[in-house]
């Protein structure tokens, strides 16, 4: 690469309670890197629950070890009532409003219909995060930029709200825009608004839902913000091959269908984006040698490392779904989520201590197992097989 200072980005995908896995990986990274207080990711991008993790890291960017410690403390002690109302009256009232909206929507106002009431999450974020610190961290050089991605229900666009220095401008691509603003709790709430599960959230002039919806290029915001290296921490394995097709005689339960839809929302965009980058890597390795900048091409090298679970998280969720509060278990039983086939849906909503701690431990072990690769990545010594060539920020970036 040329003399220009390279910048590393962290991309945290969505996945509800599955995002506990990301915290375990971050714990290992804090342990692996030689300077635990130093933030190794000047650019941080998050979507959905990954956006919440990104927000904590950005607020505490001046002390990476402390930021990871705060994340760990919260996730290790999570209970469903910290994220959504899990008491019988609250669940019953919300379910009644939801059903009334389905049957009588033409006669009564919707009032933000959803299966669950996630106002406890907003209260938790407001109590523990001082978003003014993000601007301070940017001014002190501890952070370059943070981006939180949401999906606009009116525009149909994937909107990445970002906070950065004055030299970084917004972008406008097909179905993808970058909007510069001061990041606040509203952006995190909008990004975590899972369709049907949590209500849409209004930011500025538009209602937004979970950022994973229609997010066709999850890595793109990091590139627009100037990243040369990108570490992606996903919440499901990225399969190299298509799974074997099996016979299914029984009709799928509502929970099975919902779990399939949520997997499509949270995972497919990341898989496709990574596959696209891998194709670019292979093509470039066969056609171009040396620094593209020196060759006069408007391109820069981007190293990409992907960390995803080594085990299926829905299987882990199925072991712990019985720990959910009674009202939530009853609701899950109605949808068929208490059965084995409904484990996928449960894996997104199971904000329970034991489940989250098991995911954190898995993330930690997976990252430690790749300790040498992570060290090489953070030091900029990755093998050329991981190199992708993409446009410079501000010049037809991905």
C-alpha positions in Angstrom: 0.0 0.0 0.0 1.1 3.6 -0.4 2.2 5.8 2.4 -1.4 6.7 3.3 -2.3 5.5 6.8 -4.5 2.5 6.6 -7.7 2.3 8.7 -9.4 -0.7 10.2 -13.2 -1.0 10.5 -15.3 -3.3 12.6 -18.6 -4.4 11.1 -21.1 -5.9 13.6 -24.2 -7.5 11.9 -27.6 -8.0 13.4 -29.2 -11.0 15.1 -31.0 -10.1 18.3 -29.8 -12.1 21.2 -27.3 -13.8 18.9 -25.2 -10.6 19.2 -23.9 -12.0 22.5 -21.5 -14.0 20.3 -19.9 -10.7 19.1 -19.1 -9.7 22.7 -17.2 -13.0 23.2 -15.1 -12.3 20.1 -14.4 -8.7 21.3 -13.3 -10.0 24.7 -10.7 -12.2 22.9 -9.6 -9.3 20.7 -9.1 -7.1 23.8 -6.9 -9.9 25.2 -5.0 -10.6 22.0 -4.0 -7.0 21.0 -0.8 -5.7 22.7 -2.4 -2.5 23.9 -5.8 -3.4 25.4 -6.7 0.3 26.1 -6.2 1.3 22.5 -9.1 1.1 20.1 -8.0 -1.1 17.2 -11.1 -0.1 15.1 -11.2 3.7 14.3 -14.3 3.0 12.1 -17.2 1.1 13.7 -20.3 0.0 11.9 -23.3 -1.8 13.4 -26.7 -3.0 12.4 -29.6 -4.1 14.7 -28.3 -5.6 17.9 -24.8 -5.2 16.4 -25.6 -1.5 16.3 -26.1 -1.5 20.0 -22.7 -3.1 20.5 -21.2 -0.6 18.1 -22.7 2.3 20.0 -21.1 1.1 23.3 -17.7 0.8 21.6 -18.0 4.3 20.1 -19.1 5.9 23.3 -16.1 4.3 25.1 -13.7 4.5 22.2 -11.0 6.1 24.3 -10.7 2.8 26.3 -11.3 -0.3 24.3 -10.8 -2.7 27.2 -13.3 -0.8 29.4 -15.8 -0.7 26.5 -15.6 -4.5 26.0 -15.9 -4.9 29.8 -19.1 -2.9 29.9 -20.5 -4.8 27.1 -19.6 -8.1 28.7 -21.2 -7.0 32.0 -24.5 -6.2 30.4 -24.7 -9.3 28.2 -23.7 -11.6 31.0 -26.6 -10.4 33.1 -29.2 -9.9 30.4 -32.8 -10.8 31.1 -35.7 -10.5 28.6 -37.3 -7.8 30.7 -34.2 -5.6 30.1 -35.1 -5.6 26.3 -38.9 -6.0 26.2 -41.8 -6.3 28.5 -42.0 -9.9 29.7 -44.7 -9.7 32.4 -48.1 -11.3 31.8 -50.1 -8.0 31.8 -47.6 -6.3 29.4 -47.4 -9.2 27.0 -51.2 -9.8 27.1 -51.9 -6.1 26.4 -49.5 -5.9 23.6 -50.7 -9.1 22.0 -54.3 -7.9 22.2 -53.4 -4.7 20.5 -51.5 -6.6 17.8 -54.4 -9.0 17.2 -56.9 -6.1 17.2 -54.8 -4.3 14.6 -54.7 -7.4 12.4 -58.5 -7.9 12.5 -59.7 -4.3 12.8 -56.9 -2.3 11.3 -59.2 -0.6 8.9 -61.3 0.8 11.7 -58.8 1.7 14.4 -55.4 3.5 14.4 -52.4 1.1 14.5 -50.5 3.0 17.2 -47.2 1.2 16.3 -48.3 -2.4 16.4 -45.8 -5.1 17.3 -45.7 -8.4 19.1 -43.5 -7.1 21.9 -42.9 -3.8 23.7 -39.2 -2.9 23.6 -39.3 0.3 25.6 -37.2 -1.3 28.4 -34.3 -1.4 25.9 -34.6 2.3 25.3 -34.5 3.0 29.0 -31.5 0.8 29.4 -29.6 2.6 26.7 -30.5 6.0 27.9 -29.3 5.1 31.4 -25.9 3.7 30.4 -24.8 5.6 27.3 -23.7 9.2 27.0 -23.8 9.8 23.2 -22.0 13.1 23.6 -18.8 11.1 24.2 -18.8 10.0 20.5 -18.2 13.6 19.3 -15.5 14.0 22.0 -13.8 10.7 21.0 -13.8 11.8 17.3 -12.3 15.2 18.2 -9.6 13.5 20.3 -8.7 11.0 17.6 -9.8 7.9 19.5 -12.5 7.3 16.8 -12.8 8.3 13.2 -16.5 7.3 12.6 -19.5 5.3 13.6 -22.3 4.2 11.4 -25.7 2.7 12.5 -27.8 1.3 9.6 -31.6 1.4 9.6 -34.2 0.6 7.0 -36.7 3.3 5.9 -40.3 2.0 5.6 -41.3 5.0 3.4 -38.3 5.4 1.2 -37.4 1.7 1.1 -33.7 2.7 1.4 -31.0 1.3 3.6 -29.9 4.4 5.6 -26.6 4.5 7.3 -26.6 7.3 9.9 -23.0 8.2 10.7 -21.0 10.5 12.8 -17.5 11.5 11.7 -15.1 14.3 11.2 -15.8 17.3 8.9 -13.8 15.7 6.1 -16.2 12.8 5.7 -19.3 13.4 3.5 -22.5 11.4 3.0 -23.2 9.2 0.0 -26.1 8.2 -2.2 -26.2 4.9 -4.0 -29.0 2.8 -5.4 -31.2 2.0 -2.3 -28.3 3.0 0.0 -27.6 6.4 1.5 -25.2 7.7 4.1 -26.7 10.5 6.4 -24.3 12.5 8.5 -25.7 13.4 12.0 -25.1 13.1 15.7 -25.8 9.4 16.7 -28.3 9.1 19.5 -30.5 6.5 21.2 -33.1 7.0 18.5 -30.8 5.5 15.8 -30.1 2.5 17.9 -33.8 1.9 18.6 -34.7 2.3 15.0 -31.9 -0.1 13.9 -33.1 -2.8 16.3 -36.8 -2.6 15.4 -37.3 -6.2 14.1 -40.3 -6.3 11.8 -43.5 -7.5 13.6 -41.6 -8.2 16.8 -40.7 -4.6 17.8 -42.5 -1.3 16.6 -41.1 0.9 13.9 -39.2 4.0 15.2 -39.4 7.5 13.9 -36.1 9.3 13.2 -36.4 12.8 11.8 -39.2 12.6 9.2 -39.4 8.8 8.5 -40.3 5.6 10.4 -37.5 3.0 10.4 -37.2 -0.7 11.0 -34.3 -3.1 11.6 -31.3 -2.1 9.6 -30.8 -5.7 8.3 -33.9 -5.3 6.1 -32.8 -4.8 2.4 -29.2 -4.3 3.5 -27.6 -5.7 0.4 -24.1 -4.5 1.2 -23.4 -4.6 4.9 -19.7 -3.9 4.4 -20.4 -0.8 2.2 -20.7 1.8 5.0 -17.2 0.9 6.3 -15.7 1.5 2.9 -17.5 4.8 2.4 -16.0 5.9 5.7 -12.5 5.2 4.5 -11.7 1.7 5.7 -8.8 -0.3 4.2 -9.2 -3.3 6.4 -12.6 -4.7 7.5 -13.3 -7.2 10.3 -16.8 -8.6 10.1 -18.3 -10.4 13.2 -21.4 -12.2 12.1 -24.0 -14.1 14.2 -24.3 -17.2 11.9 -21.9 -19.3 10.0 -21.3 -18.3 6.4 -21.6 -21.5 4.5 -19.1 -22.3 1.7 -21.5 -24.8 0.2 -25.3 -25.0 0.0 -26.8 -27.3 2.7 -28.0 -30.8 1.7 -31.7 -30.8 0.8 -33.8 -33.1 3.0 -37.4 -34.4 2.8 -40.0 -32.5 4.9 -43.4 -34.0 5.1 -44.9 -31.8 7.8 -46.1 -28.3 7.3 -43.8 -25.7 8.9 -45.0 -24.0 12.1 -45.5 -20.2 12.2 -42.3 -20.0 14.3 -40.4 -22.0 11.7 -41.5 -19.7 8.9 -40.8 -16.6 11.1 -37.3 -18.0 11.9 -36.6 -18.5 8.2 -37.7 -15.0 7.4 -35.6 -13.5 10.2 -32.6 -15.5 9.0 -33.1 -14.0 5.5 -33.2 -10.5 7.0 -30.2 -10.9 9.2 -27.9 -13.2 7.4 -28.4 -13.3 3.6 -27.1 -9.8 2.9 -23.9 -10.5 4.8 -23.3 -13.8 3.0 -23.9 -12.3 -0.4 -21.6 -9.3 0.3 -18.8 -11.5 1.5 -19.2 -13.8 -1.5 -19.0 -10.7 -3.8 -15.8 -9.6 -2.1 -14.3 -13.1 -2.4 -15.0 -13.1 -6.1 -13.3 -9.7 -6.5 -10.3 -11.1 -4.5 -9.9 -14.0 -6.8 -10.3 -12.0 -9.9 -7.8 -9.3 -8.8 -5.3 -11.9 -7.7 -5.3 -13.3 -11.3 -5.3 -10.0 -13.2 -3.4 -7.3 -11.3 -0.1 -7.1 -9.5 1.3 -4.3 -7.3 -0.4 -1.2 -5.9 -3.4 -0.1 -8.0 -2.9 3.5 -6.9 0.6 3.4 -8.5 -1.0 2.0 -11.6 -3.3 5.1 -11.8 -6.4 3.2 -10.9 -9.1 4.7 -8.5 -8.9 1.7 -6.2 -7.5 0.8 -2.9 -6.7 -2.5 -1.2 -9.1 -3.8 1.4 -8.3 -6.7 3.7 -11.4 -8.6 4.9 -11.6 -11.0 7.8 -14.8 -12.7 8.8 -15.5 -14.3 12.2 -18.7 -16.3 12.5 -19.9 -19.0 15.0 -18.5 -22.5 14.7 -21.7 -23.9 16.0 -25.4 -23.5 15.0 -26.8 -21.0 17.5 -30.4 -22.2 17.1 -29.4 -25.5 18.6 -28.0 -23.8 21.6 -31.1 -21.7 21.9 -33.3 -24.8 21.9 -31.5 -26.0 25.1 -32.4 -22.8 27.0 -35.8 -21.7 25.6 -37.5 -23.1 28.7 -35.8 -20.3 30.7 -37.9 -17.6 29.1 -40.5 -15.9 31.4 -43.9 -17.7 31.5 -45.7 -15.1 29.4 -43.1 -15.2 26.7 -43.0 -19.0 26.7 -46.8 -19.1 26.3 -46.5 -16.7 23.4 -43.7 -18.7 21.8 -45.8 -21.9 22.3 -48.6 -20.3 20.3 -46.2 -19.7 17.4 -44.6 -23.1 17.7 -41.2 -21.7 18.9 -41.0 -24.2 21.8 -40.5 -27.0 19.4 -37.2 -28.1 17.9 -38.1 -26.6 14.5 -38.8 -23.2 16.2 -35.3 -22.8 17.7 -34.3 -20.4 15.1 -36.9 -17.8 16.1 -36.1 -18.3 19.8 -32.4 -17.7 19.2 -33.1 -14.1 18.3 -35.3 -13.3 21.3 -33.6 -15.4 24.0 -32.0 -12.6 26.1 -31.3 -14.9 29.0 -28.2 -15.1 31.1 -27.2 -18.7 30.5 -27.8 -18.5 26.7 -26.0 -15.2 26.3 -23.1 -16.5 28.4 -22.8 -19.6 26.3 -22.7 -17.6 23.1 -20.1 -15.3 24.6 -18.0 -18.3 25.5 -18.3 -19.7 22.0 -17.3 -16.3 20.5 -14.3 -16.1 22.8 -13.2 -19.7 22.0 -13.7 -19.2 18.2 -11.5 -16.0 18.3 -8.8 -17.5 20.4 -8.6 -20.4 18.0 -7.8 -17.9 15.3 -5.5 -15.9 17.4 -2.6 -15.8 14.9 -5.0 -14.7 12.1 -6.5 -11.9 14.2 -3.0 -10.7 15.2 -1.9 -10.7 11.6 -5.0 -8.8 10.5 -4.7 -6.1 13.2 -1.0 -5.7 12.3 -1.8 -5.5 8.5 0.0 -8.7 7.7 -2.8 -10.8 6.2 -2.2 -13.1 3.3 -2.9 -11.7 -0.2 -5.7 -14.2 -0.6 -7.8 -12.0 1.7 -7.2 -8.8 -0.3 -10.0 -7.1 -2.2 -9.8 -4.1 -4.5 -12.6 -1.6 -4.1 -13.0 2.1 -5.0 -11.6 4.9 -2.8 -14.0 6.5 -0.4 -15.8 9.3 -2.2 -15.0 7.9 -5.6 -17.6 5.3 -6.5 -17.2 3.4 -3.3 -19.1 0.1 -3.0 
